[in-house]
């Protein structure tokens, strides 16, 4: 079945891209490629229909294993991106406090004396 073979190949290429140097050197472009790859896989997945031969079933089992690996990698990449976003926000807050240190000064110890 051609759709299943294409699905397997696209999944394999996506995993290689996530594990490769491209993710580290040019992450924005890699994310765009990942998005296109996911859309392509989705279309191919809809084309996969029974009946399946023995070869197709074996390839399907390999696809399942690759999908699990792909899910793990995408989870790790999501955590990396979330950590980077958190670090950038923290750096931004630090820079704002450095530029204007008295902006968020809390005055502590206000009370009203009721004695006359």
Backbone as CSV, one residue per row, in Angstrom:
resi,resn,N_x,N_y,N_z,CA_x,CA_y,CA_z,C_x,C_y,C_z
1,UNK,0.857,-1.176,0.000,0.000,0.000,0.000,0.898,1.232,0.000
2,UNK,0.709,2.078,-0.974,1.550,3.257,-1.180,1.399,4.282,-0.049
3,UNK,0.194,4.513,0.415,-0.033,5.516,1.468,0.677,5.128,2.760
4,UNK,0.658,3.855,3.087,1.311,3.384,4.317,2.829,3.538,4.214
5,UNK,3.377,3.231,3.037,4.822,3.393,2.839,5.216,4.862,2.920
6,UNK,4.419,5.723,2.310,4.691,7.168,2.373,4.584,7.674,3.812
7,UNK,3.586,7.190,4.531,3.395,7.575,5.929,4.619,7.171,6.764
8,UNK,5.096,5.961,6.540,6.274,5.470,7.248,7.480,6.352,6.930
9,UNK,7.659,6.680,5.652,8.806,7.485,5.232,8.741,8.899,5.815
10,UNK,7.589,9.520,5.791,7.436,10.882,6.332,7.688,10.877,7.840
11,UNK,7.187,9.859,8.521,7.406,9.755,9.968,8.890,9.595,10.268
12,UNK,9.555,8.760,9.492,10.987,8.531,9.683,11.784,9.816,9.442
13,UNK,11.440,10.557,8.397,12.117,11.821,8.100,11.877,12.847,9.210
14,UNK,10.685,12.865,9.749,10.363,13.804,10.830,11.203,13.503,12.068
15,UNK,11.343,12.236,12.397,12.165,11.849,13.552,13.616,12.239,13.322
16,UNK,14.123,11.988,12.116,15.501,12.358,11.804,15.711,13.861,11.915
17,UNK,14.725,14.636,11.486,14.824,16.085,11.569,14.851,16.542,13.032
18,UNK,14.015,15.935,13.864,13.975,16.327,15.280,15.250,15.930,16.018
19,UNK,15.850,14.832,15.616,17.076,14.372,16.272,18.321,15.034,15.700
20,UNK,18.210,15.651,14.528,19.374,16.189,13.829,19.797,17.564,14.293
21,UNK,20.775,18.087,13.584,21.363,19.387,13.901,20.470,20.551,13.474
22,UNK,19.592,20.304,12.519,18.749,21.388,12.012,17.920,22.007,13.124
23,UNK,17.442,21.195,14.052,16.631,21.711,15.156,17.444,22.670,16.011
24,UNK,18.718,22.356,16.202,19.554,23.184,17.067,20.011,24.463,16.377
25,UNK,20.252,24.397,15.063,20.804,25.555,14.375,19.741,26.543,13.928
26,UNK,18.627,26.058,13.400,17.589,26.955,12.883,16.225,26.423,13.311
27,UNK,15.871,26.704,14.549,14.673,26.106,15.136,13.385,26.592,14.480
28,UNK,13.302,27.850,14.109,12.058,28.355,13.507,11.749,27.656,12.188
29,UNK,12.776,27.493,11.367,12.577,26.796,10.096,12.243,25.321,10.343
30,UNK,12.878,24.727,11.330,12.595,23.333,11.667,11.155,23.167,12.154
31,UNK,10.641,24.134,12.894,9.258,24.073,13.372,8.298,24.165,12.190
32,UNK,8.619,25.011,11.212,7.778,25.099,10.017,7.774,23.776,9.252
33,UNK,8.949,23.157,9.125,9.036,21.851,8.458,8.247,20.800,9.234
34,UNK,8.343,20.858,10.553,7.605,19.920,11.395,6.107,20.084,11.192
35,UNK,5.657,21.308,11.110,4.231,21.573,10.888,3.772,21.003,9.547
36,UNK,4.555,21.251,8.500,4.205,20.702,7.181,4.213,19.177,7.206
37,UNK,5.169,18.607,7.896,5.273,17.155,7.990,4.066,16.560,8.714
38,UNK,3.628,17.217,9.764,2.465,16.732,10.517,1.213,16.776,9.645
39,UNK,1.061,17.853,8.881,-0.092,17.950,7.979,-0.051,16.870,6.905
40,UNK,1.137,16.618,6.385,1.296,15.578,5.367,0.974,14.197,5.943
41,UNK,1.457,13.931,7.153,1.178,12.651,7.805,-0.319,12.477,8.046
42,UNK,-0.975,13.572,8.426,-2.420,13.520,8.681,-3.183,13.134,7.413
43,UNK,-2.810,13.744,6.278,-3.460,13.407,5.012,-3.214,11.953,4.626
44,UNK,-1.966,11.509,4.800,-1.637,10.126,4.458,-2.360,9.141,5.367
45,UNK,-2.518,9.510,6.618,-3.197,8.629,7.571,-4.652,8.391,7.150
46,UNK,-5.274,9.404,6.582,-6.658,9.254,6.127,-6.761,8.351,4.897
47,UNK,-5.674,8.245,4.135,-5.677,7.409,2.937,-5.440,5.932,3.239
48,UNK,-4.971,5.615,4.419,-4.677,4.225,4.774,-5.984,3.511,5.092
49,UNK,-6.305,2.523,4.268,-7.571,1.791,4.426,-7.314,0.287,4.270
50,UNK,-8.086,-0.549,4.975,-7.954,-1.994,4.811,-8.461,-2.427,3.439
51,UNK,-8.210,-3.577,2.980,-7.549,-4.734,3.598,-6.028,-4.586,3.560
52,UNK,-5.375,-5.177,4.541,-3.924,-5.092,4.672,-3.294,-6.446,4.389
53,UNK,-2.201,-6.423,3.661,-1.435,-7.652,3.440,-0.541,-7.875,4.652
54,UNK,0.165,-9.000,4.657,1.097,-9.271,5.765,2.217,-8.233,5.803
55,UNK,2.665,-7.812,4.623,3.713,-6.785,4.562,3.202,-5.464,5.134
56,UNK,1.962,-5.133,4.806,1.370,-3.898,5.323,1.228,-3.942,6.837
57,UNK,0.873,-5.100,7.365,0.729,-5.219,8.820,2.084,-5.079,9.508
58,UNK,3.125,-5.651,8.913,4.466,-5.513,9.490,4.910,-4.050,9.444
59,UNK,4.651,-3.392,8.318,4.996,-1.983,8.197,4.169,-1.143,9.174
60,UNK,2.932,-1.520,9.378,2.079,-0.824,10.344,2.626,-0.918,11.759
61,UNK,3.139,-2.075,12.128,3.740,-2.228,13.460,4.973,-1.348,13.603
62,UNK,5.767,-1.238,12.529,6.935,-0.357,12.578,6.489,1.103,12.675
63,UNK,5.385,1.434,11.999,4.844,2.799,12.080,4.405,3.132,13.502
64,UNK,3.809,2.172,14.168,3.370,2.390,15.546,4.577,2.682,16.443
65,UNK,5.644,1.919,16.266,6.864,2.144,17.058,7.449,3.524,16.758
66,UNK,7.456,3.886,15.483,7.971,5.213,15.119,7.088,6.324,15.685
67,UNK,5.781,6.108,15.696,4.869,7.115,16.255,5.138,7.336,17.736
68,UNK,5.436,6.267,18.460,5.749,6.412,19.885,7.030,7.215,20.064
69,UNK,8.043,6.919,19.252,9.306,7.661,19.320,9.079,9.133,18.956
70,UNK,8.260,9.363,17.939,7.958,10.728,17.514,7.232,11.499,18.621
71,UNK,6.316,10.840,19.298,5.594,11.482,20.408,6.551,11.873,21.528
72,UNK,7.491,10.983,21.841,8.485,11.285,22.880,9.327,12.491,22.479
73,UNK,9.812,12.485,21.232,10.648,13.588,20.770,9.894,14.912,20.767
74,UNK,8.653,14.883,20.309,7.867,16.118,20.271,7.590,16.626,21.682
75,UNK,7.376,15.731,22.620,7.198,16.136,24.015,8.447,16.805,24.565
76,UNK,9.614,16.225,24.242,10.872,16.810,24.707,11.103,18.186,24.078
77,UNK,10.791,18.310,22.799,10.974,19.595,22.119,10.010,20.640,22.671
78,UNK,8.803,20.209,23.016,7.827,21.134,23.610,8.348,21.649,24.946
79,UNK,8.931,20.754,25.748,9.490,21.174,27.037,10.657,22.135,26.838
80,UNK,11.499,21.871,25.824,12.615,22.777,25.524,12.103,24.175,25.190
81,UNK,11.096,24.227,24.345,10.545,25.526,23.925,9.917,26.241,25.118
82,UNK,9.188,25.497,25.951,8.565,26.103,27.137,9.633,26.655,28.083
83,UNK,10.729,25.917,28.260,11.807,26.390,29.128,12.455,27.647,28.548
84,UNK,12.632,27.673,27.243,13.212,28.863,26.601,12.294,30.069,26.753
85,UNK,11.000,29.865,26.578,10.048,30.971,26.737,10.084,31.493,28.170
86,UNK,10.124,30.579,29.132,10.179,30.979,30.542,11.461,31.762,30.830
87,UNK,12.576,31.295,30.268,13.855,31.971,30.473,13.838,33.365,29.860
88,UNK,13.252,33.515,28.677,13.184,34.818,28.019,12.310,35.772,28.828
89,UNK,11.169,35.294,29.331,10.297,36.148,30.151,11.010,36.590,31.419
90,UNK,11.752,35.669,32.038,12.486,35.989,33.254,13.564,37.035,32.960
91,UNK,14.257,36.874,31.844,15.288,37.825,31.453,14.677,39.193,31.172
92,UNK,13.510,39.200,30.561,12.825,40.461,30.263,12.454,41.188,31.557
93,UNK,11.905,40.430,32.523,11.566,41.045,33.819,12.816,41.583,34.501
94,UNK,13.896,40.830,34.431,15.146,41.261,35.057,15.652,42.552,34.413
95,UNK,15.592,42.616,33.083,16.049,43.818,32.379,15.176,45.023,32.717
96,UNK,13.864,44.816,32.836,12.974,45.917,33.196,13.276,46.422,34.601
97,UNK,13.530,45.519,35.540,13.857,45.932,36.905,15.197,46.654,36.953
98,UNK,16.137,46.225,36.111,17.442,46.872,36.073,17.324,48.276,35.488
99,UNK,16.504,48.442,34.465,16.340,49.743,33.817,15.594,50.725,34.718
100,UNK,14.645,50.254,35.497,13.861,51.121,36.357,13.703,50.443,37.717
101,UNK,14.703,50.555,38.583,14.684,49.797,39.839,13.633,50.258,40.850
102,UNK,13.133,51.497,40.727,12.195,52.005,41.721,10.748,51.910,41.283
103,UNK,10.495,51.303,40.157,9.128,51.212,39.647,8.236,50.362,40.539
104,UNK,8.740,49.254,40.997,7.888,48.342,41.749,8.304,48.258,43.215
105,UNK,8.701,49.383,43.773,9.083,49.389,45.180,7.830,49.296,46.031
106,UNK,7.818,48.337,46.911,6.683,48.164,47.820,6.988,48.956,49.093
107,UNK,6.071,49.791,49.477,6.240,50.507,50.733,5.569,49.673,51.811
108,UNK,6.337,49.297,52.760,5.864,48.407,53.803,5.778,49.182,55.113
109,UNK,4.842,48.843,55.958,4.765,49.419,57.282,3.781,50.540,57.438
110,UNK,2.857,50.696,56.524,1.815,51.701,56.701,0.831,51.227,57.758
111,UNK,0.514,52.138,58.669,-0.535,51.840,59.645,-1.125,53.169,60.089
112,UNK,-2.288,53.076,60.624,-2.970,54.282,61.094,-2.949,54.272,62.618
113,UNK,-2.512,55.371,63.176,-2.460,55.513,64.620,-3.772,56.131,65.066
114,UNK,-4.547,55.409,65.868,-5.858,55.880,66.272,-5.794,56.659,67.590
115,UNK,-4.630,56.756,68.188,-4.547,57.505,69.445,-4.635,58.982,69.185
116,UNK,-5.163,59.698,70.198,-5.265,61.147,70.074,-4.394,61.846,71.062
